[in-house]
Amino acid sequence: MPLSDAVYVGRPDAINLEPDGVGIVDLDDALSAAASDATEITILGGYYDHVWLLDLLRKLPRARRRDCRVRIAVGSDATITLPKVWEHMRGVQRELRRIGYRSIEIAIVGRSPVHFHTKLFRFLRTTRPYWFIGSANPGSDRHELMLRLSGRHEELSNYVQAVFDAAQSVDDPVPRRQRPSTMRDFFLDGVLCHKPPHQQLFTFDAYKLSPEDRRRIDLRIGDVSGVEHASPRTEGFGFGLRSAIGMMETDPSEMEDVASRVRFRDHGMDTLFGLWMPSAYAAIIQASVTERETAIGERLRAIGRRLADPAGQQAAHTAFSGYITSMDRYLHELDIEPKPIRDRDAAFARFLKSRTDGLSKDSFLSRHARVMTIAPMFDVWQDPGVAAQFVQSFFDDLAWRATPTISRKPRIVRSLLDGLGDDAVWQTSEDLQAAFEDRLEADPWDEDEWQ
C-alpha cells in the first residue's frame, strides 16, 4: 500500500513551512482536490466544524453529487452535548440533500466509555481509495499533520465499518438529555454571562476639571445650578445631548438601571470566566433581557431619528452654546476657573457626528442596547489546569454566599444547597466541591432541582 512521499500540513506557517507542492502540501488544498473528483467520501472525526464539512463537500461538481456516496461519523465530546451534535449533523444531512447528494450516511459516536478521537479521510475515485490519516479533525484551523496512503487496506476498511456499526445514525430519534453525572457535564450544561460596561453615550465633557474642582462641584450637587442641559449624574456636569434635543422624558438607555432590575446575579455564580448560569435559568433570564433590550433599542432608534433631522442638529448646537454660557457662570460662582478641553467646539462637532452616524447603524444600536451577553459554556476541560481553577472559583463563590450569616440567599445558592443537603453550610470550598462530585456520581443532577 503506497505511502505518499509528501506530508500534508494544515497551517504550515505555524512552524515557518512553505508548501512546495512536492514535499510539503497544504492540507486544505489536498482535501479539496481529493473531494472535487471523488465517487465516495468517508470522514471520521472526534471534533468537527459542520460549516467546513459542507464547504468541503461542495467542492464536488453538482452534476456528480447524486452518484457520490458520503459517510460521516463524528464524536460527541460530552454526554450533555449529544443532542446539540445531533442537531448540527442533521442540519448537515439536510443541506447535503438540498445540494444534490443522495447516498448519505451520517452517524455520531457517543462518548461512552471514552471520547471518539479518530481523524481519517477516505476518498474513492472509481475503484482506487486514497486515505489521509493523522492529527486533523474535520475543519480544524490548527497546525496539523496528515499522511496519505493509496490503495486498498482491508483492516482500515474493517475499522471504518466498525465505527459506523457502533455509531448511531442521525436518522434515529435525538437522544434524551442526559442528567449530568460528572462535573464536566454539569458545567457544560450551562452558559457564561457578561454584563457590558455602561457607556455614557449622550454626555459630552467640555471642561478639564481637577479632583478638587470636582469635589467642590459635588458639595453643591443638591443646589439648583442653573446650568442648561447639564447631566448631574456625571462628574463635572457634562453636557446632556438627550436633554438638548428634548428626549429626556424616559431614560431606558441607562444600562446599569436596566441590568439591576434583571437581578441576573441571583441566578449565577462568579467564576474565573465571569458569571456561570445553568441553562434552566438562562432561558428565563434571556426572556426578560430580550424585552428590555428591545425597549432600549427602540428608544435609541428614536433618538437617532431626532439627531438625523436637521432641526435636531440645530437644537443640539444651540443647546451646547447655552450650556457653555451657563456652565462658565456656574464655575465662576464656585471660584473655579473654566478650563475648556482642547478644540472644544471641534470636539463637540465630532462627538455629535459620531452619535448621529452610530445611531443610524443596526450594529451600533444592537451593541448599545445590549443588557447582557449569554454564550454557551465552552469545554475548558481541554486544559485540566485551567478547568481546576474554574471549578475552584465556582465553589469559592458558593462557600462565601452559603454562609448562614448572609440572610438572603440567591436562587442558585438555595438550589445548590438543597441539592447538597443541610450539612453544606459552613463547609469550605474544597469540602463543597468534594461533596458535589460525590453527589453527582451517586445521583445525577436533575433539571427540576433548579428551583
C-alpha positions in Angstrom: 0.0 0.0 0.0 2.0 3.1 -1.2 2.6 5.9 1.3 3.0 9.3 -0.3 6.4 10.9 -0.1 4.7 14.2 0.8 3.4 15.3 4.2 0.1 17.2 4.3 0.1 20.1 6.7 -2.6 22.4 8.0 -1.4 26.0 8.7 2.2 25.3 7.7 3.0 28.9 8.6 2.8 28.0 12.3 6.3 26.5 12.0 7.5 28.5 9.0 7.0 25.8 6.5 6.5 26.8 2.9 4.3 24.4 0.8 6.2 23.5 -2.3 3.8 21.1 -4.0 6.2 18.2 -3.6 7.5 17.6 -0.1 5.1 19.8 1.9 1.5 20.1 0.7 -1.2 22.3 2.2 -3.7 20.0 3.8 -6.9 22.0 2.9 -5.8 22.2 -0.7 -5.2 18.5 -0.8 -8.5 17.6 0.8 -10.4 20.0 -1.5 -8.7 18.5 -4.6 -9.5 14.9 -3.4 -13.1 15.8 -2.8 -13.5 17.5 -6.2 -13.5 14.3 -8.2 -14.4 11.6 -5.7 -17.0 8.9 -6.2 -17.2 8.2 -2.4 -16.2 10.3 0.6 -15.7 9.0 4.1 -14.9 11.2 7.0 -14.2 10.3 10.7 -13.5 13.0 13.3 -13.5 13.4 17.0 -14.4 17.0 16.7 -15.9 18.8 13.7 -16.9 22.0 12.1 -20.2 21.5 10.3 -19.7 24.5 8.1 -16.3 23.3 6.9 -17.8 19.8 6.2 -20.4 21.4 3.9 -17.8 23.6 2.2 -15.6 20.6 1.5 -18.5 18.6 0.0 -19.4 21.5 -2.2 -16.1 21.0 -4.0 -17.6 18.1 -6.0 -19.4 19.4 -9.0 -23.2 19.3 -8.6 -23.7 17.0 -11.6 -21.6 14.3 -9.9 -23.1 14.5 -6.4 -26.1 12.2 -7.0 -23.7 9.3 -7.7 -21.2 10.1 -4.8 -21.7 8.2 -1.6 -21.0 10.2 1.6 -20.3 8.7 5.0 -19.5 10.9 8.1 -19.1 9.8 11.7 -18.2 12.3 14.4 -17.7 12.1 18.1 -19.6 13.9 20.9 -17.2 15.4 23.4 -19.6 15.2 26.3 -22.8 13.4 27.1 -24.7 16.6 27.8 -23.9 18.0 24.4 -25.0 14.9 22.4 -28.4 16.4 21.4 -26.7 19.6 20.1 -24.3 17.5 18.0 -27.3 15.5 16.7 -29.0 18.7 15.5 -25.8 20.0 13.9 -25.3 16.8 11.9 -28.9 16.5 11.0 -28.5 20.0 9.5 -25.5 18.8 7.5 -27.6 15.9 6.2 -30.4 18.2 5.2 -28.1 20.6 3.4 -26.3 17.7 1.6 -29.6 16.5 0.3 -30.5 20.0 -0.8 -27.3 20.5 -2.8 -27.7 17.2 -4.7 -26.3 14.3 -2.7 -28.5 11.2 -2.4 -26.5 8.5 -0.7 -25.7 9.9 2.7 -24.9 8.2 6.0 -24.2 10.4 9.0 -23.7 9.0 12.4 -22.5 10.0 15.9 -20.2 8.0 18.2 -21.2 8.6 21.8 -18.7 9.4 24.5 -19.2 6.2 26.5 -16.8 4.9 27.6 -14.4 7.5 26.1 -14.4 10.2 23.6 -14.1 9.0 19.9 -11.0 10.8 18.7 -10.1 9.4 15.3 -9.1 11.6 12.3 -9.5 9.8 9.0 -10.5 10.9 5.5 -11.1 8.4 2.7 -11.7 9.4 -0.9 -12.6 6.8 -3.5 -12.0 7.6 -7.2 -13.9 4.9 -9.0 -12.0 1.9 -7.7 -8.9 3.4 -6.1 -9.1 4.7 -2.5 -6.9 7.5 -1.0 -6.6 7.8 2.8 -5.5 10.8 4.9 -4.6 9.8 8.5 -3.1 12.0 11.1 -4.0 14.7 13.6 -6.6 16.9 11.7 -10.2 16.9 12.7 -12.7 17.9 10.0 -12.4 21.7 9.9 -9.5 22.1 12.2 -7.9 25.6 11.9 -4.8 24.5 13.8 -1.4 23.3 12.7 -2.0 19.6 11.7 -0.1 16.8 10.1 -1.5 14.1 7.9 -0.1 11.3 5.8 -1.7 9.9 2.6 -2.0 6.3 1.7 -3.3 5.0 -1.6 -4.9 1.7 -2.4 -7.0 -0.9 -0.6 -6.4 -1.6 3.0 -8.6 -4.3 4.4 -8.1 -3.6 8.1 -8.6 0.1 7.7 -11.8 -0.7 5.8 -12.9 -3.0 8.6 -12.1 -0.3 11.2 -14.3 2.2 9.3 -17.2 -0.2 9.2 -16.8 -1.0 12.9 -17.1 2.7 13.6 -20.4 3.0 11.7 -21.6 -0.2 13.3 -21.1 1.3 16.8 -22.3 4.8 15.9 -25.9 6.0 16.0 -27.5 7.3 12.8 -28.8 10.8 13.0 -32.0 9.4 11.4 -32.7 7.9 14.8 -34.6 9.9 17.4 -32.5 12.6 19.1 -31.2 11.1 22.4 -32.9 12.4 25.5 -31.0 14.9 27.5 -28.8 13.1 30.0 -28.7 14.1 33.6 -25.2 15.4 34.4 -23.2 12.9 36.4 -19.8 14.5 36.2 -18.5 18.0 37.0 -17.7 18.5 33.3 -21.2 17.6 32.1 -22.7 19.7 34.9 -20.9 22.8 33.9 -21.2 22.2 30.1 -25.0 22.3 30.7 -24.7 26.0 31.4 -23.8 29.4 30.0 -21.5 32.2 30.7 -22.9 35.7 31.2 -21.3 39.1 30.7 -22.8 42.5 31.5 -21.3 45.0 29.1 -19.8 48.1 30.7 -22.2 51.1 30.8 -21.2 53.9 28.4 -22.3 57.5 28.7 -23.4 57.7 25.1 -25.0 61.1 25.3 -22.8 63.0 27.7 -20.0 65.3 26.5 -17.4 66.6 28.9 -16.5 70.1 27.7 -14.2 71.1 30.6 -11.0 69.9 32.2 -11.6 69.6 36.0 -9.2 68.8 38.7 -10.1 66.4 41.6 -10.5 69.5 43.8 -12.8 71.1 41.3 -15.0 68.0 41.1 -15.1 67.9 44.9 -16.4 71.4 45.1 -19.0 70.7 42.5 -20.1 67.6 44.3 -20.6 69.6 47.5 -23.1 71.7 45.7 -24.8 68.9 43.8 -28.1 69.3 45.6 -28.3 73.0 44.8 -30.0 74.5 41.8 -27.1 75.1 39.4 -28.9 76.8 36.6 -26.6 75.0 34.1 -28.6 74.3 31.0 -28.7 70.7 29.7 -26.2 69.5 32.4 -26.1 65.9 33.3 -25.8 66.0 37.2 -25.2 62.2 37.4 -21.9 62.6 35.6 -18.8 64.1 37.1 -18.5 67.8 36.4 -22.0 68.4 34.9 -21.3 67.1 31.4 -23.5 68.3 28.6 -26.5 66.1 28.1 -27.3 65.5 24.5 -30.7 63.9 25.2 -31.8 67.0 27.1 -30.6 69.2 24.3 -32.9 67.5 21.7 -35.9 67.2 24.1 -35.8 63.5 24.7 -35.3 63.2 28.5 -38.9 62.1 29.4 -37.7 58.5 29.9 -34.2 57.0 30.1 -34.2 53.3 29.4 -30.7 53.5 27.9 -29.2 53.7 31.4 -27.8 50.2 31.2 -26.9 49.9 34.9 -30.5 50.5 36.0 -31.9 48.0 33.5 -29.4 45.3 34.3 -30.0 45.7 38.0 -33.7 45.1 37.5 -33.0 41.8 35.8 -31.1 40.6 39.0 -29.2 38.1 37.0 -26.6 37.6 39.7 -29.2 35.8 41.7 -29.2 33.1 39.0 -25.4 32.6 38.6 -22.1 32.1 40.3 -19.0 34.2 39.9 -16.2 32.2 38.3 -12.8 32.6 36.7 -14.7 33.3 33.4 -17.4 35.5 34.7 -20.9 34.6 35.7 -21.8 30.9 35.2 -25.5 30.2 35.0 -27.4 26.9 34.4 -29.3 26.7 31.1 -32.6 26.3 33.0 -32.1 29.8 34.5 -30.6 31.3 31.3 -33.9 30.7 29.4 -35.8 32.7 32.0 -33.3 35.5 32.1 -33.0 35.7 28.4 -36.7 36.4 28.0 -36.5 39.3 30.5 -33.3 40.6 28.9 -34.7 40.5 25.4 -37.8 42.5 26.4 -35.6 45.2 28.0 -33.1 45.3 25.1 -36.0 45.8 22.6 -37.2 48.8 24.6 -33.7 50.3 24.8 -33.2 49.7 21.1 -36.4 51.4 20.2 -35.5 54.4 22.4 -32.1 54.7 20.8 -33.5 54.4 17.4 -35.9 57.3 18.2 -33.0 59.4 19.4 -31.2 58.6 16.2 -34.1 59.8 14.1 -34.2 63.0 16.0 -30.5 63.6 15.5 -30.7 62.8 11.8 -33.3 65.6 11.4 -31.6 69.0 10.6 -33.8 70.5 13.3 -32.3 68.1 15.8 -28.8 69.1 14.8 -29.6 72.7 15.2 -31.2 72.1 18.6 -28.0 70.3 19.7 -25.7 73.1 18.6 -27.9 75.8 20.1 -28.2 74.0 23.4 -24.5 73.4 23.6 -23.9 77.2 23.3 -26.3 77.8 26.1 -24.7 75.1 28.2 -21.2 76.7 27.8 -22.5 80.1 28.8 -24.3 78.8 31.9 -21.5 76.4 32.9 -18.9 79.2 32.7 -21.1 81.3 35.0 -21.6 78.4 37.5 -17.9 77.6 37.7 -17.2 81.3 38.4 -19.7 81.2 41.2 -17.7 78.3 42.7 -14.4 80.2 42.2 -13.3 77.6 39.7 -11.6 78.9 36.6 -13.3 77.4 33.5 -10.7 75.3 31.6 -12.2 74.1 28.2 -10.9 70.9 26.7 -8.7 71.4 23.6 -10.6 72.5 20.5 -13.8 72.2 22.3 -16.2 73.2 19.5 -14.5 70.9 17.0 -14.5 68.0 19.6 -18.2 68.6 20.2 -18.9 68.5 16.4 -17.0 65.2 16.2 -19.0 63.8 19.2 -22.3 64.9 17.6 -21.4 63.4 14.2 -20.2 60.1 15.9 -23.5 59.7 17.7 -25.6 60.7 14.7 -23.8 58.2 12.4 -23.7 55.5 15.0 -27.4 55.6 15.8 -28.2 55.1 12.1 -26.5 51.7 12.1 -28.1 48.5 13.3 -24.8 47.1 14.7 -24.3 50.2 16.9 -27.9 50.1 18.1 -27.7 46.4 18.9 -24.4 46.8 20.8 -25.5 49.7 22.9 -29.0 48.2 23.6 -27.3 45.1 25.0 -28.1 44.5 28.7 -26.3 41.2 28.9 -24.5 38.7 26.7 -25.2 35.0 27.2 -22.9 32.4 25.5 -22.7 28.6 25.8 -20.2 27.3 28.3 -17.0 26.1 26.4 -15.1 23.0 27.1 -12.4 24.3 29.5 -11.6 20.7 30.4 -9.3 20.6 27.3 -6.9 22.3 29.7 -7.1 20.4 33.0 -5.2 23.1 35.0 -7.5 25.9 33.9 -10.5 23.7 34.5 -9.4 23.1 38.1 -9.1 26.8 38.6 -12.6 27.4 37.1 -14.2 24.8 39.3 -12.4 26.1 42.4 -13.6 29.7 41.7 -17.2 28.4 41.4 -17.1 26.7 44.8 -15.2 29.6 46.4 -18.2 31.8 45.5 -20.6 29.2 46.7 -18.8 28.8 50.0 -18.9 32.6 50.6 -22.6 33.0 49.5 -23.7 29.9 51.5 -22.5 31.4 54.8 -25.5 31.3 57.3 -24.8 34.9 58.3 -25.8 36.1 54.8 -29.6 36.1 55.4 -30.8 36.5 51.8 -29.6 33.5 49.7 -29.7 33.9 45.9 -31.8 31.5 43.9 -28.9 29.5 42.6 -27.3 29.2 46.0 -30.6 27.8 47.5 -30.9 25.2 44.8 -27.3 24.0 45.2 -27.5 23.8 48.9 -30.8 21.9 48.7 -29.1 19.5 46.3 -26.2 19.0 48.7 -28.2 18.7 51.9 -28.2 20.7 55.2 -24.6 19.9 56.0 -23.4 22.1 53.2 -23.4 25.4 55.2 -20.2 26.4 56.9 -18.2 24.0 54.7 -15.0 25.1 52.9 -15.0 25.4 49.1 -12.9 22.2 48.9 -15.4 20.3 51.1 -18.3 21.6 48.9 -16.5 20.6 45.7 -15.9 17.1 47.0 -19.4 16.7 48.3 -20.8 17.9 45.0 -18.7 15.4 43.0 -19.9 12.6 45.2 -23.5 13.8 44.9 -23.3 13.8 41.0 -21.8 10.4 40.9 -24.4 8.9 43.2 -27.4 10.9 41.9 -27.0 12.9 38.6 -28.4 16.4 38.8 -32.0 16.8 37.6 -33.2 20.0 35.9 -36.1 20.2 38.3 -33.6 20.8 41.1 -33.1 24.3 39.7 -36.0 25.8 41.7 
